[in-house]
């Protein structure tokens, strides 16, 4: 599909409406970005490093406030100034952080139990049952008593996923869930994202630059440019068949194209003083 901003969709749970954002005045990360995330679907946000993918998740979670435009969840604007409202909003979200961000001094069981103890009034018997069910869902019930130092990187990612779904969130956000994983762990993680989405009916947002895995599990995808704009959006098959030069370069992993190998600079001879 073309790169124009997606129009508001009545079936969307999350709407990013003409958002512009930068961490400081010197650099704008997102430029007039509009996206919609449909209820119960897996949507991928793809693009190269530094294009603003993770920044979008932070705006949705209310970590930062958009300088222009609005972020809406269920039709209500995310207001970073409303601390009580943010607390309630985040109860509806689960987050799989890049590389897991587990508590290394806690066991596998205690990591998954942490959000239940912090955000619910459940008794320990109920917490135990929920933790074991979530670990079973990711295939790690047998590792419940192990320490984080005793499990592999792929297993740690699955523990982090069990923690992310501990409170049965309506929205699950995945920040580079495939980074640093071997092919088997990557395939397991991808299958879990798709299976959990189908089972729970959650709305899943997957930030990644891994084209193959994203296209295998997502219902819809957005491709962002290094200038913080939406280059294209559509179903995986549509993006894979696109003849747009920038889309084709990213999807096929071509080393040169609209995204240049060299960062903009003066001619080399000028910098070296050749011919001066």
Secondary structure, DSSP 4 states (H G I P E B T S, - for coil): --SSPPPP-TTEEEEEEEEEE-SBTTB-SEEEEEEEEETT-EEEEEESTTSSHHHHHHHHTTSS--SEEEEEETTEE--TT-HHHHHHHHHTEEEE-TT----TTSBHHHHHHHHHHHH----HHHHHHHHHHHHHHTT-GGGTTSBGGGS-HHHHHHHHHHHHTTT--SEEEEESTTTT--HHHHHHHHHHHHHHHHHH--EEEEEES-HHHHHHH-SEEEEE-TTSSEEEEE-HHHHHT---HHHHHHHHT-SSSSS-SSPS-S-HHHHHTTT-
